[in-house]
Amino acid sequence: MLDRNDYAFVNKAINEHYPDYRYVYVSTYDDLIKKREEIVWSLMQGGYMTYIRQNFPRQFNSLMVDGFGNKIIKERLARWNNKALYKFLIEENERALNVPVTMILSQEPAFFDYMP
């Protein structure tokens, strides 16, 4: 049986076929809601949300409208932690919390593309 905490065997096999790729392991023992958030944060930090928005617009919109849009805004605010360096971005995201996600998507869909 494969120990879910030790992916060495799987890593070796995958590295042979897909060197320099990023890997995400999801098992039936993981909390899928938390894992989904981790995956989305990683995609955003890596700059892949633009690709997803442009190539899979229906899924992107569904993800944002189903509650992830506000989670992204709140996560950004938590990461910026009211630092003066991010004053403009903090104010922009605080304003975005007061309007529906659908309105943001209709005016500036790229708003959800990045995560610091």
Buried (B, 14 or more C-beta within 10 A) or exposed (E): EEEEEEBEEEEEEBEEEEEEEEEEEEEEEEEEEEBBBEEBBEBBEEEBBBEBBEEEEEEBBEBBBEEBBBBBBEBBBEEBEEEEEBEEBBEBBEEBEEEEBEEBBEEEBEBBBBBE
